[in-house]
Amino acid sequence: MYPNLLGQKAYHHLTDEAMGKIINVGRHSYREKIKSGNFSISECRAFCKYFNKSFDYLFATEEEIENKQKGA
């Protein structure tokens, strides 16, 4: 759903459990949130702070990334 967020997860070698801890939820809840794309504002902020990345970068959708690459 959010390729840049998942990319940061992979780059930092984080597990689903570790990602959940960043936003104070369990592994299962994190997986559900990734599937649905339903993160709260405070969870988004926690990821942005942890990875030191902007919201626009971390939560860009695949479509937004493709459009940016095409120069649209």
C-alpha positions, -999 to 999 in steps of 0.1 A, spaced: 0 0 0 28 24 9 59 14 -9 82 40 7 71 30 42 77 -7 34 110 3 18 121 20 50 110 -11 70 132 -33 47 162 -8 47 163 -8 85 157 -46 87 126 -41 109 101 -69 116 63 -64 117 66 -65 155 92 -37 155 70 -16 132 41 -22 155 62 -11 185 70 22 168 32 30 167 24 12 199 4 -16 184 10 -53 182 22 -72 151 -12 -83 140 -27 -48 143 3 -34 123 -4 -60 96 -41 -50 95 -32 -14 92 -8 -20 64 -34 -39 45 -61 -13 50 -39 18 49 -57 30 79 -31 47 101 -41 74 126 -25 108 125 -4 100 156 8 67 140 18 85 109 37 111 129 55 83 149 67 67 116 78 101 102 97 109 134 113 74 136 125 73 100 131 111 98 111 113 66 82 135 55 46 124 55 44 130 17 74 106 12 65 78 36 28 77 28 29 82 -10 8 57 -28 21 36 -57 0 58 -81 16 90 -67 51 76 -71 44 65 -107 30 99 -116 60 116 -101 84 94 -120 65 102 -152 67 139 -145 30 143 -142 
